[in-house]
Amino acid sequence: MKSVRGNVQLLNGAGAARTASPGDALGAVDRIVTGPDSSAAVVLRDDTTLVVGPSSRLDLKEFHFDGTTREGGILLSLLRGSMRMITGLIGKTNPDAVRVETQTATIGIRGTDFIVQADGQP
């Protein structure tokens, strides 16, 4: 976690919640939950930056990255709210390895800086 503003919770794969703080590490399958008037910024090991907006739920479903070969993959699921993503090395070297799901679509990434909003209920 790079920065946290307001009420931000991290849920692990078993559903255990903890309050997020700058410097916290994310697991490969964590959920970020932001409250109203809250936000969080995350920088992944390949320098991908995620900014999660207020009242959002974002699942990091898959992340793997090899710093030597620069190979990896990212799969995110935006269940509710908004997210801005600036892709890092994975998106630059292999755009097909970066995917964002919403409740109604899966987005293949071709750009390097974009915003996704999902209004669905979790």
C-alpha positions as MATLAB code, in Angstrom:
seq = 'MKSVRGNVQLLNGAGAARTASPGDALGAVDRIVTGPDSSAAVVLRDDTTLVVGPSSRLDLKEFHFDGTTREGGILLSLLRGSMRMITGLIGKTNPDAVRVETQTATIGIRGTDFIVQADGQP';
ca = [
       0.000    0.000    0.000;
       1.488    3.316   -1.031;
      -1.109    5.604    0.534;
      -4.400    5.314    2.402;
      -7.017    8.004    3.000;
      -9.988    7.394    5.266;
     -11.400    3.938    6.018;
      -9.639    1.272    3.929;
      -9.810   -2.427    4.776;
      -7.829   -5.365    3.373;
      -9.498   -8.781    3.322;
      -7.441  -11.904    2.743;
      -8.632  -15.009    0.895;
     -10.145  -16.416    4.109;
     -12.160  -13.220    4.666;
     -10.134  -11.913    7.624;
     -10.122   -8.091    7.603;
      -7.446   -5.664    8.720;
      -7.202   -1.886    8.508;
      -4.851   -0.815    5.718;
      -1.851    1.407    6.381;
       0.822    2.797    4.071;
       3.590    0.221    3.681;
       1.297   -2.801    4.145;
       1.953   -5.686    1.765;
      -0.884   -7.165   -0.278;
      -1.291  -10.880   -0.713;
      -1.740  -12.367   -4.172;
      -5.513  -12.661   -3.608;
      -6.468   -9.776   -1.323;
      -9.559   -7.534   -1.523;
      -9.338   -3.778   -1.023;
     -12.484   -2.177    0.407;
     -12.756    1.607    0.671;
     -15.390    3.488    2.618;
     -17.158    6.711    1.588;
     -14.688    9.599    1.205;
     -11.813    7.080    1.294;
      -9.213    5.956   -1.227;
      -6.073    3.872   -1.518;
      -3.069    3.785   -3.826;
      -1.179    0.546   -4.413;
       2.075    0.022   -6.299;
       2.726   -3.555   -7.431;
       6.217   -5.059   -7.898;
       6.174   -4.370  -11.658;
       5.414   -0.671  -10.916;
       1.738   -0.952  -11.863;
      -0.144    1.715   -9.894;
      -3.748    1.219   -8.760;
      -5.798    4.041   -7.255;
      -9.019    2.754   -5.705;
     -11.762    5.363   -5.299;
     -14.409    5.847   -2.587;
     -16.968    3.140   -1.792;
     -15.101    0.562   -3.876;
     -14.356   -3.156   -3.727;
     -11.393   -4.420   -5.731;
     -10.160   -8.014   -5.751;
      -6.568   -8.751   -6.645;
      -7.348  -12.193   -8.056;
      -3.954  -12.950   -9.512;
      -0.556  -11.283   -9.580;
       2.767  -12.826  -10.476;
       5.913  -11.136  -11.742;
       9.466  -12.281  -12.380;
      11.779   -9.270  -12.157;
      14.520  -11.044  -14.121;
      12.476  -12.096  -17.164;
       9.873   -9.325  -16.725;
       7.145  -11.885  -17.295;
       3.973  -11.973  -15.261;
       0.252  -11.458  -15.155;
      -2.389   -9.382  -13.403;
      -6.072  -10.196  -12.966;
      -8.222   -7.685  -11.070;
     -11.946   -7.756  -10.386;
     -13.681   -4.434   -9.731;
     -16.871   -5.385   -7.894;
     -18.029   -1.860   -7.074;
     -16.769    1.699   -7.304;
     -13.888    3.041   -9.358;
     -10.254    2.350  -10.043;
      -7.522    4.084  -11.996;
      -4.701    1.903  -13.289;
      -1.343    2.918  -14.703;
       0.287   -0.224  -16.033;
       3.856   -1.140  -15.206;
       6.272   -3.547  -16.839;
       3.739   -6.359  -17.348;
       1.366   -4.084  -19.272;
       4.181   -2.601  -21.316;
       5.869   -5.892  -22.284;
       2.780   -8.132  -22.531;
      -0.534   -6.213  -22.561;
      -2.522   -9.452  -22.971;
      -1.375  -10.503  -19.477;
      -3.293   -7.631  -17.821;
      -7.032   -8.119  -17.335;
      -9.722   -6.298  -15.378;
     -13.100   -7.923  -14.716;
     -16.343   -6.214  -13.810;
     -19.671   -7.922  -13.159;
     -20.684   -7.422  -16.780;
     -17.414   -7.551  -18.750;
     -13.743   -8.502  -18.859;
     -11.485   -5.765  -20.148;
      -8.292   -6.486  -22.069;
      -5.812   -3.694  -21.562;
      -4.221   -1.981  -24.541;
      -3.391    1.410  -23.038;
      -1.206    2.280  -20.113;
      -3.421    4.670  -18.088;
      -7.183    4.201  -17.724;
     -10.139    4.427  -15.335;
     -12.786    1.755  -14.729;
     -16.056    2.275  -12.889;
     -18.480   -0.447  -11.791;
     -21.817    0.358  -10.196;
     -22.836   -3.237   -9.447;
     -23.690   -4.563   -6.015;
     -21.243   -7.079   -4.481;
];
